């Protein structure tokens, strides 16, 4: 299953991907930098900055700064990653910036329930901007 994350709300996308992965499917998510986090822009950036700067710098916990890795980490939070079943399932979830050459020409799926057009809020920020503010590349 190849999911296009463009204009999809991050939490809803992550829960859908986690459910599909737990059912045994291989989940690939492309265009992760265009996923959306809803809420006040300043609060969202402050939240992610707090996640990055907690703990001891050389000992962790580590939080990713690139948008594709943020999406993968969000999906990990919805899996039982401390159990063997969750670790095995997490290996079947891959996230990418843009669309890799392997997936060009293949059918990309979208999740209508996770689309920002269906949301009642007008406050949101793309993951690309969050990554830029916290020091990531995209």
Buried (B, 14 or more C-beta within 10 A) or exposed (E): BBBBBBBBBBBBBBBBBBEBBBEEBEBBBBBBBBBBBBEEBEEBBEEBBEBBEEEEEEEEEEBBBBBBBBBBBBBBEBBBEEEEEBEEBBEBBBBBBEBEEEBEEEEBEEBEEBBBEEBEEEEBBBBBBBBBBBEBEB
